[in-house]
């Protein structure tokens, strides 16, 4: 049985060996055995088993790192796991974005195997890379944008925007920006003819708090949040405990495994789609007008089924 300090010694030895190889040194098992006061069999096990996932090879009785391979020395196992998750998330986007991100992450990770799998329906925006870079630059430099936009309410029109953030809600990409001092959200793929101007604008940091507390793209600015109180049965309770909504606060937990909780929102459409998704496992306790809106839509749906 190996004790903790034994594992510490092994980890220290392997880290030093990898650091030497990463610096271009050629290593002899005999010399390393003397340096670390271990047997050559231990060093053989290090190279053949413990370091087998790295691109190292033996030539003229010395171990070397393959040309063109570099290890990020500060990368921990936790960071490796994070990189694996990020890679799988970018795969879900697809297109050139996934291909380019895979190449970039491979340079950091130095390995092909990934034990993580994710299924995220994220919109592919690789065809808008040039526009996104332009918008990103305008956000960083706080420069206004001129562009064309089209929606169902106003049709196609010219807009002058103060861009704040590129955001993703439920897999779709939006630009959050001020237009005539009103905070608006623009579906990214319907923006066109985007040009950066020389006009500089100023903002405060409230946009980050607003986004962090939002439940969906329906959030509103300059509106005091209001509280919605909900009842969750055992099925919904498990989910909302695992993945709490922003601003979620548990009011009471019942012995039968159900609970009552509240969320703060700025627009009813932040919560109504969530309630509908979870029917019959989630119901509205307060306010009454939210309950009536959901009930009216439900009755309309049922009447159309007969």
N, C-alpha and C positions, 0 to 999 in steps of 0.2 A: 504494500500500500504506500503510495507517494503522499507526502505531507505538503502543506501549503508552501513552505519555504523551498521545497524541491521544485514545485511548479514555478516559483519566482525565479529560481536559478536558471531553469530551462528557458523561461521567457526572456530573461536578461541576456543569456548566451545567444539565443536566436536573433534577438534584436541587434546585438553587436555584430553578429555574422552578416546579417542582411545589410547593415549600415556599411560594413567594409566592402561587401560586394557592390552595393549601390555606388560607392565611391570609386569603383573600377579596380579594386584589389583582386589579386589571384590568391586563393587561400589553400593552404596545405592542411590536411587532417592532422598530421603529426604535430605541426607547429601550433595549431589551435588546441590540441589535446594538452600540450604543455601550458599554454596560456590560461586555459580554464581549469586545469588540473582534473581532467576527465580522461577516459580511455578513448582510443581511436575508434572503437566500436560505437561509443556514444556519439562521436562526431559523424560516423557513417550513417547512424540512425537519424541524426539531425538533417543531413543532406538528402538522404534517400526517402525518408518518410515525412518528417515534420516540415521540411521546406520543399516538398515535391510539387506544390502548386505554383511555385515561382519558376520563371524561365531561367534556371541555372543549369550549367553543364560542366562536365569534368573533362579537362584536357591536360595531358602530360602530368597527371596526378595532382592537378590543382583545380579548384572550383572557381568558376567565373559566372558573371551575369551576362545574359545575352545583350548584344549591342542594341541601343535604342530603347532599353527598358529602364524606367526609373520608378522608384518607390517613394510615395509621400510618407516621410518618416513619422509625421505627427498623426497619421490616420489610425484611429482606434477601431476595435471591432464594432463599437456602437456607430461610428461614422461610416464604416463599411456597410452596415445594415441600412443606414439612412440612404446611402447611395443606391443600394439595391432597390429600395422602395421608390426613390425618385425615378430611377430608370424605368420601372414598371408603369409608373404614372405617365411618363412621357410616351411610352409605347401605346397607351390608350388613346393618345391624341392622334397618332398615326401620321402618315405622309412624310414629307421631308423633315418636319420638326423631329419626329421620332428617330429618323435615320441620323440626323446631325447630332442630336442629343446622345444617341447611343455611342457614336464615335468619340464625342467629348468625354462622356462618362467612362468609356473604356480606357482612355488615356489616364484617368485618375485612378480607376479601380485596378487596371492591369490584369483583368481576368474576364472570362466570358460567362462563367457559370453564375446564375442568379437563382437563389432558392425562393424568391418572393414572386407571387402572382397577384395582380390586381385587375379588376374589371371596372374601369371608369369610362363613362360615355362623355368624353371631352371633345368639343368641336375642334376640327382641324382648321387652323388659320395660317398654315404655312404659305399659302398663296398671298398673304397680306404682310409678309415679313418687312417689306420696304416701308409700308404705311406704319407698321407697328414701331419700327425703329425711329421713324420721323416723330410719331406721337410721343414715344418714350423720351426722345431728346427734348421735345417741347415741355414735357412735364418736369424734367430735371432743370431746364433753364428757365422755367416759368414764363414761356412765350405763348402768346395766343395763337390759335389755329383758325384758318378759314377752310371751310369744307362744304360739301353738299350732303344732305341727309334726306331720308325718305321714311315716313311712317304713315300709318292709317289715318291719323287724326289731321295732319297738316299736308300730306302729300309730299312732294319733293320740294326742298327749299334750301337756300344758302344760309349758313350759320357761322357765327364767329364765337369760338369757344375758348374757355380757360380750362385746359385739361388738368385733371387732378390725379386720376388713377385708372389703370387698365385692370378690370376685375373679371372674375369668372364666377358665375352663379349657375348651379345646376348644369354645368357643362358648357354654358354659352358665354361668349366674351362680350364685354361692354366697356365703353369709355364713360367714366364719371367726370362730368365737367360742369362748369358754370356757364350759363347762357343768359345774358341780361340779368345777372345777379341772382338767377334761380338755378338751383342744383338740379341737373338732369342726368339721365342715363341713356346712352346711345348704343344701340346694337352695333357692334364693331363692323360687321360685314356690310352694313348699309351706309357706312361713311365712304365718301368718294371725293376725288379732287382735293385731297388734303394738302394744305400748304401752311408752313410756319411763317408767322409774321415777326416783325421786330418789336412788337408791343409787349412789354413786360407787365406781368400782373403779380399780385401778392396774395397769399393765403395764410390761414392759420392751421393748427394741427388737429382741428376738430374732425376733419374728414376721416382720420384713422379710427377715432372712437366711434364715429357713426357707422363705419364699415364693420368694425368688430362687434357691434351690438345689433347689427342687422340680421334678419332671418332669411331674407331673399332680396332680389333686385327691386322689390316694391317699396323699399324703405324711403322715407321722406326726410328732408332736412328742414330745419327751422320750425319743427312741430314738436311739442312736448309729448314724450312717449306716454301711452296709456297701458293699463294692465288688463290682461285677459287671464281668467282663472279656468283651469281645465281639470277634468277628471280622467284618469287613465286606468283601464282595467289591468289585470296581471300581464297580459301580452304587451300592451303599450308601455307599462311601467318598466319592464325589463329593457326595452329599447331606449326610452328616454333617460334611464339611469346610465346606460352604457354610452349614449351619445346625447348629452344634454344640449338643448337649444341655447343660443346666446341669450343672456339675461334670464335664463330659467332659474326659478327658485321654488324648492319643494315646500309646500305648506303643511302637509300632513301625510303620513304613511299609515295605512290601515293594516290590521292583522291578517286580512285575507290576501295581502300582496298587491292591493291597489293603492293609488295615491292621488292627491290633489296638488297641483303646482301652478305657478303663474309665470307668464312671460310678459315682457314690456315690448311694445311695438309702436311704430309710427303710422302704420297703414294696415287696414284690416286684411289686405291681400297678402301680407307677410305671413299670416297664420291660417287663413281660411283654406288654402290648398293643402296645408299640412293636416288640418282637421279632417278634410274630406278623404285624404289618403288613408287615414287611420280609422275611419268609420268601419265597424261599430265599436272599436276599441278605445276611442277617444271622444269625449263630449265636452260641450261648453257649459260652464257654470255661470260665468259672468264675463262681459256684460250681456244683457238680454238681447240687444240688437245684433250682436255677432251670432248668437244662437239662432235668432230668427232668420238671418241671412242664410246660414247654412241649412236650416230646416226648409226654407223656401226653395232653395236649389235642389234639395233632396226630393221634395214633393214634386217639383217640376220634372225631375228625372224619372221618378216612378210613374208619373202620369203618362209620360211618353213611351213607357214600356208596355202599356196595355192597349 
